[in-house]
Amino acid sequence: MLSVEKLSKSFGGLQAVRDCSFTIEEGSITGLIGPNGAGKTTTFNMIAGEMEPTAGRIIFQGENIAGLPTHKMFHLGIVRTFQIPHEFAKMTVLENLMVVPSAQPGEHIFNNWLKPGTVKAREDEVRHMAEDALEFLSISHLRDERAGNLSGGQKKLLELGRTMMTDAKLVLLDEPGAGVNPTLLLKIREMITRLREERGYTFCVIEHDMDLIAALCDPIIVLAEGTVLMQGTMDEVRSNPDVLDAYLGGGEEAA
């Protein structure tokens, strides 16, 4: 589904990512791991369109998308979540989901006067989609709660719900387990697996929790000092001496 080819990103004299190449197969849950400063988030940001690469290509379903802005990535079906959720804190959980679909007729003020039936029909459709997402994630009981009042784990589930309101093909998850209690972490793991199996999503996951990576991901890509160190199964990763050196020894890593 996605191929990263000799991707590089420099910030002045600092090279955060250098000649990075890997592939993400359709229908996979691919893990992206590495020590702090390995270039994981920078790579994510380039794939999602938040940063323009210094060099290299990002091929998504046969098209070079390197340098496209985030809104164009969104319309292509590339959706990204964040380590710290970006919810609309004063809106309800249901409203947070309903604002996601693009090109809603109610966004244009004149349609509310001239085409009220069209506006209402689309709003009813979007509300139904949101209710289905809440039921799928088992958080229907939170539909009228302000999103800012949710726990960290509940906010991560809300972010998964927002991806369900899009035509997502590739979902980039940035530390879905960060700050989540063990019970909700199991729920998030279950939901990611179900979204892959039942809705055909492809995932790429940055995560420091190796137990979560081991339970979810195959293959696993290891970054170190801004480039790919290896790609393989968790057993292969754990037994690779270069990976152990990158995590436990070695020198300074790229930021």
N, C-alpha and C positions, 0 to 999 in steps of 0.2 A: 504493500500500500504506500509506503514512504521509504525513500532512499536518500540518505545524507551522504554527500560526496565531497570529500576534502574541504569540509566546512572550517572556516577560521574566523575569529573575532579578536580584534586588538583594541585596546583602550590606551591611546598614546603609545608608550613603550612597553606596556603590559599585554602579553598575548594570552587571553583567557581560554581560547579554544584554538587548536591548531591541527589542520589536516585531519579533521574528525570524519570518519566514514562508518556508517552502519545502515542496516535496513530494519524496517518494522513490517512484519508480514500481516496481511489482512486476517482478522479474527484472533490475533494473538493478544496476550497481556505481556508486554515486554517491560522488563525492569531496567532502569537506568540508575546505577549506583556508582559510588566512588567517595573518597575521603573529602572532607570539607575543602573547598577551593578547587575541585577537580574540573569545574566548568559545566556541571549538570544544568544549573538554572540558566546560565547564559545560552546553552544549547537549546533548552526549552523555549527561551524567549525568542530565539531566531526562528524556530519552527513555527511558533505562534504568531509571528509578525510583529513582535514588540521591539525587536532589534534587527537592523539590517546587517547581514554578514559582511565581513571585510573581504572574504573570498569564499568560493565554493558554491555548490548547488544543493537545493532541497527539492527533490522530485516527488510530487504527490500525485498518484494515479496518472503518471506519465507526463505531468506538466511541471516545469520549473517554477516554483513559487517563492524562491528566495527573494526577500526584499518587499514582498507584498504586505500592505498594512493589515492590522488585526481584523478590521471589518470585512475585508475580502477573504481572509482565512476563514472567518466565521461562516460566510456564505458558501465556501467550498466544503464545509463540514468538519473543520478543525476547531475543537473547543478545548479550552484550557481552564483548569481550576488552580487555586493558589494555596500555598502553605497556610497563610492567614486568610480565611474566607472573606470575601468582599460582598457581604449581604447588604441590602437596604435595611438598616437597623430599625427604622421607625415604621416600616411597612410590615404587613402580616406575612406569614409564610406563604399563604396562597397568593398574595399580591406579588411577592418576590418571583414566583413562578410565572405569573400571568404577564409580567412585563417583558419576558424573554423573547417570544416569537417576534420576528421582524415584520415590517410592512403591514401592521394592523391598521385598518381603515380609520379607526378612532383616533389615530395619531394626527390626522389632518382635521383641523377644527371645523372646516366647512362641511365635512362629511357628517358630522354630528347633527347639523341642521338640515342638510340636503338629502342624506342617505341614512337616516337613523336605523332603518331596518337592516341594512348591510352591516352597520357598526355593531348592532346588538347580536346579529347572527354570528359574526366572527368572535365577539366577546364570549358568547355562550360556548362556542367551540373551544376557545382557549381555556375557559374555566373548566370544561370537561376534561381536557388534556391535563390540566394542573391537578384536578381531583384524582385522575388515574395515576399520576406520578406519585402523589402523596400516599395513595393506597398501596402502590407497588413497594414503596420504601417503608411502609408501616408507620407513617408519621401523620396520618389523617387527623389524629387528635390534636395536632399542633397547628392546624390550618389557620386559625384566627389569632395565634400568638404572634406578638411582634418578634421579628427575626433577631433583633438585638438581644432578646432575652434567652435565646437558645444556648445550650451548652456547646462546647467546642465540637463534640462528636455530632450533635444534631445539626450544627452548621455545615459540617462536612456532608451529611446526608442531604441537606438542602442544596448544596452545590451539585451533587449528583442529580438531584431533581431538576435543577436548571439545565443540565446537559440533556435531560430527557425532553425538554421543551424545544429542542432544536433538531435539525436534520443532521445530527452528529454522525460522522464516520470514524474520525480519530479523536480520542479524548486523551488529553495530556493531564495527568494527575500529579500535582506537586505536593508530595508528602501528605497523602490522605490520612495517615495514621498519627500525625503530629498532634500532641495535646489531647488525644482521645482516650477515654477509659477503656479497659479491656472488653467490657460487654459491648459497647458501641463499636469497637474496633472489629469484633467478629461480625457485627451487622454490616458494617461498611464492606468488609471482605466478601460477605455473601452477596451484597448488592452488586458489586463490581463483577463478580462471577456470573450472576444472573443476567446482567445487562449484556455481557459478552455472549452468553448462550442463547438468551431469549430475544434479544434485540439486535444482535449482530455487530455490536460495537467493537472497535479495536482500541486497545489501551496502551499507553506508554506511561510508566509510573516511576517517578523519583521518590525514593524512600530510604530512610536510614534504619528502619526497623527490619532487620534481616529475616526475622521470623515471618513477617508479613510478606516480604519479597519471596521467600521460599514457598509460602503457601499459595501465592497468586501467580507468580511470573515464570514464564519459560518462553523465550530465552531471557538471559540476563546479560546486559552490556555493562562492562566496567570501564569507567573513565578515570584517568589519572593524569594530572598535569596538562589538562586540556585536550587529550586525545584518547582514542579507544585502546585500552590495555588488552582486553579480551572479550569474547562473547561466547556464552555457553550455558549449560545447566548450573543449578546451584551447587551440585556436587563438584563440578569442574571448577567453578569459581572458588569454592572453599579449599580446594586442594592445589590451587595455582600459587606457587611461591612468589610470583611477581605481584599478585593481588595482596598477599599477606604483607609483602614489603611496602606496598603503597599505603596500606592502612596503618601499619605498625612501625615502619621505619622510613627510610628515604629522606629526601631533602625537602625543599620548599615547594609547595604546589602552587599552580596558577590560581588566581582569585576568581 
